[in-house]
Every structure is written in C-alpha cells, then in structure tokens.
Amino acid sequence: MKFSLISLGCPKNLTNSEEFSARLIAQGHELLLQPQGADVLIVNTCGFIASAVEEAENAIAEALELKKQGQVKKVAVTGCLVQRYKEKILQKFPDIDVVFSIAGQERIEDTLQQSGFISAELPKTLYLPEYKMSLTAPHTAYLKVADGCNNRCAYCTIPFLRGNYRSKPMEDILREADLMAQNGVKEISLIAQDTTSYGQDLYGRPQLAELLEKLLQNRRIKRLRIMYGYPHRVTPQLADLMAATPRIFHYIDIPLQHIADPVLRRMNRHCDGAQIRATLDMLKKRVKDISLRTNFIVGFPGETEADFKELLAFADRYEFDNLGVFEYFREEGTAAYRLPGQVPAEVKKERRLRLEEAQSRVIDRINQRLLGTTLEAIADGETFGRTYKDAPDIDGQVTFTRPVRPGRIFRAKVVQAHGYQRTLEPLK
C-alpha cells in the first residue's frame, strides 16, 4: 500500500503521525511525500480549538477533492477531531472512506485492513518497536514522554480528546532518544500535555529531572529542550540541572494562561499568581540566561479590566522571550462554556492587541541587550536557523550572515535585531 499523510496541530499530534507511519513503513508499506498516487491519504487532525477545527475541515475538503480528481484512491481521517466530532464529520463529509480514533492509530494496519484499504492476503512484516519515523528536519525531533492530562483546566478539551495522563516508561524513552541520536538528531524536544508531571502515574511522583539525568548519561544526545511545563511543578532541582549543563537548552515553555488570581481560580489552574511569580523568580535566579516562553488567554469569562491590567504589568515585568496571546473561545463540553461573565468579542480583541503591543516593547528591550552578544544557535538551513531561545516550528527563526551546514550547533554573534527578526554572524 502507498500512503500519504497530512499532519495538523501541535508537536504532540505530529509524534502520533510519526508513530503510526513508522508502523506502516515497518510492515512494508510506502510513504509518499506528495499525495498524488497514494492508495490512501491519511489526515491526522487537531480539534483543540475552533480555529484548529476549521483548519482540519479545510484539509479534509482538500483531500476529498484530490480523491474526486483521481489523484488519491481513498481518504482516511483520524486524530483529535474524530475523537470530538466523529458523527458531525461523517455527516459533513460523507465521502470520507474511514475515520478512526487515536486508539485506532496504535493498531493502524488492522484498522485499514478491516476497512478494505489493505489486502488481508498480503503477508505482514513484523513491526519492530525500535523503528523510528521522523517527519521533522533530520537534526531535530520531538519525543513525547506522556499523553493525556489530569489538570482539568476549565477551558481545555484535552482530557476529552486524550484521556487521563499516561507516562511512557522511562526505559522506552531512553531507547527512543538513543535511536534519534544514532540517526543524526541533535536537538530533542521533550513534550507532553504536561511534561513536569512525567512519571507521577508510573513511579508515584514526578520524575522529569531524573529522566533528564538519565538522558544526559547518553553522550550521543547533544541537546535537550523542555516544552509544556506546569508552573508549580517546575522545581529547583530541574532548574539546577538545566544550569549545570549546556546540553539542556536554557529554555523552558511554561503556558501560564493568566496571572490574576480570580481568573486563575475560574480557569482551575491549581496555582496562584504568587506561585507563578515565585517559580519565574527561581528560574531567573538559578539559570542566569534562561529563555522563557508562555501563552496567555485574554477575555476569559469574568476577566475584568483590573485583571487584564495586572496581566499587562506582569508581562512587562517578566519579559518573556516568546509569548503567544489567544482570545478565549467558548468550547462546548468544557467547564468554562457555561461560566457567567462572558466577555464581548470586541473587548477580547482589544485586549489581545494591547498585550501584543506591550510584548513588542518587551522584545525591543530584549533586542537592545542581545546586540553584540554571542548565543548558541542551530542551523535549520544554510542561511537560517534558531538560537537556543527558539523551539522548532513554534518560535521564530534567525538568519545568518554566511552559509552554515544544516544541523550544525555553533556560537554566533547577534549583529541585527528588529522585533523577532534577528541576524547572527557565525563564529568559528
């Protein structure tokens, strides 16, 4: 069988695509980089928020148009959108040949065989669990350490889509990371819905720091990056480990969502503003060159102007290197959907723009300090890449003053910086 793939959404969804593609390839099927000529085009969807649903529906429509034109034979749809809106999707797109759940991805060949995509007469190749498929640049990869979430934030659909938190056994992670390194991966980003809860379900307490220590014992692993931390679970032990080695990028992504206590309580965030500030202060003290990334939601039900001004002042004070701002959107099935005090759309937009403007001033200040300094960078192409401050496919990129071998990790001097556009001069 020849198959092609459209993978949407976050890096966690991308790792699912890599895993089920690896199963199919290891069983003798062929992945086409372009859909034309595929026996089946698989669309792995995201359904986390309304904009993701719209993107997924557009991708499904495009896939079905390719089928209508005869460029692909069949279309299969999987992922979070199927978990959330299976019946609606089948009603809207009756020409889809099969839909299957995230659980169905784990037995994808059986799923496709039962649907007539794969002949039952064809011999199966034994699936090798150590086989690793990568859909990213060859020098960088995402490694999912857990799936699901137990936090139950009031605005979030993840528990309905992914279920309760489930850590991957540590020995499996170590083996997967070693395979990545053997295959030329130099930057491994650890991801989960909440990486800082890693191990709680398997070992009785969170063990992200212990996992990182074991990963560092493998000298083939060049750099590690931590994504999706939960603020009150970012520990001094973790900070000290980051500070002690350049092999863990001095970067952490901590989606904070807000800082005002009344909003955090309604969000069911399990930590207050004081805990958040204490965590950030601790990180800045223990990891001197720490790069912080976060997301904020504006216009959450009940958010007052005073709450929002507290958020503005907080963002100005803590100077996040990368910051995403999202207007709250009512998602059916979430606890926040029925909360009183829904904020008008025009107010949400106005607050988003004000926070983005405030962040642009923060970036101007950061840039003034960066000019003339040297940073560690990684080349994604000959003339562009990222610094340690930038996660792949999520944060921005930098340009180089001269060509660099893709995949190389090197020191470079910041020679220009305007907004998120920065130019670096590679050093020896």
Salt bridges, closest charged atoms under 4 A:
GLU18 OE1 - LYS132 NZ 3.42
ASP39 OD1 - LYS73 NZ 3.28
GLU57 OE1 - LYS92 NZ 2.81
ASP97 OD2 - LYS67 NZ 3.01
GLU109 OE2 - HIS29 NE2 2.50
GLU109 OE1 - LYS124 NZ 3.83
ASP110 OD1 - LYS124 NZ 2.72
ASP147 OD2 - LYS144 NZ 3.55
ASP147 OD2 - ARG162 NH1 3.33
ASP147 OD2 - ARG166 NH2 3.80
ASP172 OD1 - ARG175 NH2 2.86
GLU176 OE2 - LYS132 NZ 3.24
GLU176 OE1 - LYS168 NZ 3.00
ASP178 OD1 - ARG220 NH2 2.64
GLU187 OE2 - ARG225 NH2 2.88
GLU187 OE1 - ARG386 NH2 2.66
ASP194 OD2 - ARG233 NH1 2.53
GLU210 OE2 - ARG205 NH1 3.00
ASP240 OD2 - ARG286 NH1 2.82
ASP289 OD1 - HIS250 ND1 2.66
GLU303 OE2 - HIS258 NE2 2.68
GLU303 OE1 - ARG351 NH1 2.79
GLU305 OE1 - ARG351 NH2 3.59
GLU305 OE2 - ARG354 NH2 2.84
GLU310 OE2 - ARG277 NH2 3.35
ASP316 OD1 - ARG365 NH1 3.21
GLU319 OE2 - ARG365 NE 2.80
GLU319 OE1 - ARG369 NH2 2.54
ASP321 OD1 - LYS389 NZ 3.18
GLU327 OE2 - ARG352 NE 2.57
GLU331 OE1 - ARG84 NH2 2.58
GLU350 OE2 - ARG354 NH1 3.00
GLU356 OE1 - ARG352 NH1 3.32
GLU357 OE2 - ARG361 NH1 3.47
GLU376 OE2 - ARG223 NH2 2.71
ASP380 OD1 - HIS139 NE2 2.86
ASP380 OD2 - ARG386 NE 2.84
ASP395 OD1 - ARG293 NE 2.50
